[in-house]
């Protein structure tokens, strides 16, 4: 299709802007948004969680989406080294689709204050039903919290464990899923992509089972999973920060700290949805050879979290959040939208190897970091939501913040999100 044809298609779509799009009724939407033949083909335009342009035979499809998050963090008064702030947390475009039926692509440019970079950029294909092969930059198959869509997380920030989870990297991934979705797995080889504790090359494997998916019991939407990574690298860890769930550091690694050798991660996960309730939990351990001013040691980080969410207005909760039954609109009836209560407790434990190697100074290791997050989420519409959460962080041993020792800190987290 030539550039001129794309321009004509967009022009027709814009001209039809007064026509309402009803994503819940795909057949009606498709009929109303069908475009007349352009050259030798026809296009269908509409919205089904993404704006899209699609050939009439469905073999070619172009999707557009975006995620915009504005965050606010307010720390308690008198807490040294912590500044309250209101800031743009994330602005990310999502451009993806399908070509000739079998070929897939996805681009997610991320815009920050100083630069633009690709969060994801991959091409893929489907060699057979249930299998997808992807190459480029994408998420590694590890961790339920990291794998699910970020826009549908019930919390303002991910858990403290997530900073030690591999996110996006450059590599190849093979993903498989059973036709009835009773099993799902991913296997990958990655050549770096991140820095610090998650840098270097590695292999990753994740598997998920849904043992009761064919039944009609309350456990039908229960899933259990396990994952592992193995990698080897040699890089500086100077200045790497260890952060709590408010995304602020409680310690910084020594300038002489470096990774030296193998890194192994192991993870277990569980999630369950039933009506308006969601429960999820993960446990993770990471072992890595660390070299510091005092020598080389095996450094271990391990922890867990358990989370719950309850939609008090009754809508069904899924891995992709929920659509309010009575959306709140600015012009019209003042329906309430959907309201959700969410809570999470997590714990991170730092092994002796960080201090024994000299990567962490003596007295800067809190031994255990425990976080309590309680909040309320208001889903105005499917696309707009507001989150207000209180966060308490406890340190088993006092940590020094701007030269002052503290064993706990409190914060109020706010997030306004718009996605399409």
Secondary structure, DSSP 8 states (H G I E B T S, - for coil): --HHHHHHHHHHHHHTTTS---TT-HHHHHHHHB---BTTB-EEEEESSSEEEEETTSS-EEEEEEEEEEEEEEE-TT-TT---EEEEEEEEEEEEEEETTTEEEEEEEEE-SS-EEEEEEEEEE-SSTTEEEEEEEEE-S--HHHHS-GGG-SSSS--GGGGGS--EEEEEEEEEE-TTSSEEEEEEEEE----GGG-SEEEEEEEEE-TTTTS-STTTTEEEEEEEEEEEEEEE-TT-EEE-TTS-EEEE--TT-EEEEEEEEEEEEEEEEETTEEEEEEEEEEEEEEEETTEEEEEEEEEEEEEEEEETT----BTTB---SS---SSS-----EEEEEEEEEEEEE-THHHHTTSS-TT---SEEEEEEEEEEEESSSSEEEEEEEEEEEEEEEEEETTEEEEEEEEEEEEEEEE-
